[in-house]
Amino acid sequence: MDQPPIKPPRGVKPIKETSGLLMSVIRTLSASETNEQRDREKAKLETEYKQSDRKLDELVSNHEQDLTQVMQLFGVLSQQVSESREKIHKVKENLKACKTLLRCRRDELKKLWMEGLEYKYMLQLLEEVEKMNEVPNRLSTHLARKQYLHATRLLVEAVSLGKGSLEGVEGLKELSQELESKKEHLHIQLVSELKQHLYVKTAQHALALRRQGSGRDGLFNSPLQRSVELRLSSRQRSTVRRNILDSTPQKPGSKIEDFDIEEDLETADPEADSSHFMAILVKCLALLEKLPFAVDKLRVEMQSELLNIIQRTTHYISDISAIQVTNDTKQAKQTALLELMQTLFEQFRQVAQAHLILLNHLTRACEAHKVNIKLYDMKIFWAQVQAVLQLLLNDYLDIQNISSEPQLLDNFGNPNDISCYFSRRKQQVKKKSLFKFDGSSSALTMNNNSKDIPTPRSNREKILVCSPDPNNITLIFIPLMCFIEEIEQSLDLRQGVSCSLNLFLSNYVTDGFLMRKRAETLAQIDIAVRAADAWKATILLDVTTDYKPLLVSTVTAENCIREWRSLLQVLPLFGEQVVKSVCAALKEYKDTCYAAYQGIVQPHSEDRRICSAAWLKDEDISRFLKSLPNWLNLKAQQEYQARNERRKTTVRRDHPSEEESPEDVRQRNRREAEILASNLGEGGVSAGEILSDMALLKELAQLQESMEWFSVRMLQFASEFRQEPSLSPAAAATTSSVVEAPLPISPSTLHQLTSIAQDFDELANTCLLLLHLEVRVQCFHYLLAQSEYNKETHEPDPKVLELSRVLANVDEAMTSSLHPRKCKYIFEGLGHLIAKILISSSQYMKLIDEAGIQRMCRNVFALQQTLTNITMTREVALDHARHYFELFFLTPEEILNGIVEKGPEFSELEYMNAFQLLNRSKAGRDLGAVNTHLERLSDILGEVGVTV
């Protein structure tokens, strides 16, 4: 549509003045003299008019549409102006008529208007009365459907009406009082619904999730996985749960000042959305102005509600356990306890989340309704959770009975002084009172009053899923510590600060459970070592030939230590205290074992001590024996086997020890024989300096085997606290994913444990060295003893026969008590020593004849046969001794010629003793001849060189 024509602005003059042109035409026509001139002017004027008409027609044709539109608009405007003039005229006429009428009936109209207002107010009151009469029915309907927001608004509005405009209505007084009473009871119902959603429904939801299999992240499959989980990933788990608990659910776009909650009347279950339902309850309490009351009520009854959760869950777990478990075993009940704790932890987490949601709603309601109250925070909730868990632990850990054992705690008041347990205690004198006031009237009155006072838990039925036992802590400690870490992170405690439940649990484990366990361990070890046959009774743990019977007392001590080792898996945070307790028990048992050893090797006073035991106290002899290759090979094989046992390898084979050549063995045994002969060869050994009782030697062997086995177990225990290299890289790769990191204990405690274990190993070494020496000492005792013999008999000497019998008895006792390699160590090289003793005994003989030579050969043969039966190898060294005594069949010249031809077979001293004995055996002694033979011997040996 084209734009309408625009009016030209005012004051614009046309370019051409038409009136001047007309006047000019008139003047020309008047002044023209001829008609021709007038005709020319006329023609010119007509021409111009035609041009003007043509231009006008063109303009009209060009602007015809605009002109038509302008005329139409002008017509419409003209019509509207005319109508408006007519309406204004009518209004003026009506106003004049009204003015005239008002002047006539002003008072009558005023009276009618006032009556209209009164009727309107009366209708409003009637409507309000009808609403008031309908309020009880509507209120009951809303309450029955749990539409509390509509019910509250309706009740608040009705009560305000009853106190406002309808206050003077006599017929509504009873209804107003009834509504006022319902208002007072409504907030109590609202608080009850709030507690129901905070505790009951939330706990039931957590229980339902656990029944379906979810929420079981706190249960572990094995103690090893539990301790690894606790040390490696508990903080990660706690952080995730803390983020879940700290996330306060808020609707998007909601502000804390805006607490506009709406209730949907079409919802079938208003409680389906628990968060929204709690918001409605908070809104209702705010409308009723009962928020302070509700907050105080929730704070005061928080602990009792948590105890109710524990009681309901206990009933549930107890019923489920009774259905699922047919046999009423202790293990099944302890499993029910673990399930109870895990379920409670999950329920407390859900309740904590519900409290966070409620606190968010309360904060928004206080801001929106301008209510100034102090809300509780989550620290109060977690404090109450810790309090109820402490009450629960008091029941299941039997803390009351532990605390009522003062004698047990007094005995171990100083944990570092364990010997006080075994010390003689002074008998306590029981004090008897002369009279009592129990039967007096005042005492009876006080007792009756005390019975009437209700205790916090007197009305609460105490039902337990298992019997109270301090050992229950081993089942629930790790899940409980995981939950405690969640609490501490939720409380945002500073580094190094622990919550009250953590302190309570730590104090119980340290001062109660571990102290009681330590007392039980020491009592068990004490009973075992104080038995009449403590150092004789044995038990065979493995039927393999390599294993020998062990002392029952040692096995008992090892079982006690094994129990402590199992505690490390279930109480990983108390590794230091556990190891210290183990060290205390080991130290006590070590002292007892050393006392038993002293009782065997030193049965009399200091003046009468066993020769072999006295020798072991000589550091030079002990160091010499431990430096010999046979001892080093023996210890290398033991270390290899112990390392295999520590690494749980199933392959059992001897350590590939370095093989000694026969010449090396001969030289080593010869050195040992010379050292022993130099110490005992001159003075001899009396009967009081040997252990002639085979039972004592067997006890010593059993003690050695038990101490070595026990030391290996203890060193294996100590190795669990440090990383040891694996047997192979492949083994390290397979075990790295299974073996947990070593438990953190102080280096000093680990050193103490290792030192005590090495003390047991040192005692085992001492026993073995003592047996090794004792056999040799007895050889000196029997072979150096001077005894009369019957020249007519062809039997060996009685002392030799007795020595053979003793060696056979020793072999029988050692074989049944010691490992074969230890028996080999005891008897290996004994032939060299006997040969040395027999050869050196020639210098103590007064004379020798053919019968004496044959007797000595029979002695050598008898001893050689005995040793061959023991070692299952021919003792070549005794052949050497027999060859020595066969020299006495020769003359000194024949002996010297044999040295020149074959070389020396014996030492120069042994040849010298032989020449002197041959000289003493002749009828006429010739010292000059002896000296000549000795000089020639020295010359020959100097030329040939002594190789023996």
Secondary structure, 3 states (H helix, E strand, C coil): CCCCCCCCCCCCCCCCCHHHHHHHHHHHHHHCCCHHHHHHHHHHHHHHHHHHHHHHHHHHHHCHHHHHHHHHHHHHHHHHHHHHHHHHHHHHHHHHHHHHHHHHCHHHHHHHHHHHHHHHHHHHHHHHHHHHHHHHHHHHHHHHCCCHHHHHHHHHHHHHHHHCCCCCCHHHHHHHHHHHHHHHHHHHHHHHHHHHHHHHHHHHHHHHHHHCCCCCCCCCCCHHHHHHHHHHCHHHHHHHHHHHHHCCCCCCCCCCCCCCCCCCCCCCCCCCCHHHHHHHHHHHHHHCCCHHHHHHHHHHCHHHHHHHHHHHHHHHHHHHHHHHCCCCCHHHHHHHHHHHHHHHHHHHHHHHHHHHHHHHHHHHHHHHHCCCCCCCCHHHHHHHHHHHHHHHHHHHCCHHHHHCCHHHHHHCCCCCCCHHHHCCCCCCCCCCCCCCCCCCHHHHHHHHHHHHCCCCCCCCCCCCCCCCCHHHHHHHHHHHHHHHHHHHHHHCCCCCCCCHHHHHHHHHHHHHHHHHHHHHHHHHHHHHHCCCCCCCCEECCCCCCCCCCEEHHHHHHHHHHHHHHHHHHHCHHHHHHHHHHHHHHHHHHHHHHHHHHHHHHCCCCCCCCCHHHHHHCCHHHHHHHHHCHHHHHHHHHHHHHHHHHHCCCCCCCCCCCCCCCHHHHHHHHHHHHHHHHHHHCCCCCCHHHCCCCHHHHHHHHHHHHHHHHHHHHHHHHHHCCCCCCCCCHHHHHHHCCCCCCCCCCCHHHHHHHHHHHHHHHHHHHHHHHHHHHHHHHHHHHHHCCCCCCCCCCCCCCHHHHHHHHHHHHHHHHHHHHCCHHHHHHHHCCHHHHHHHHHHHHHHHCCCCCHHHHHHHHHHHHHHHHHHHHHHCCCCHHHHHHHHHHHHHHCCHHHHHHHHHHHCCCCCHHHHHHHHHHHHHHCCCCCHHHHHHHHHHHHHHHHHHCCCC
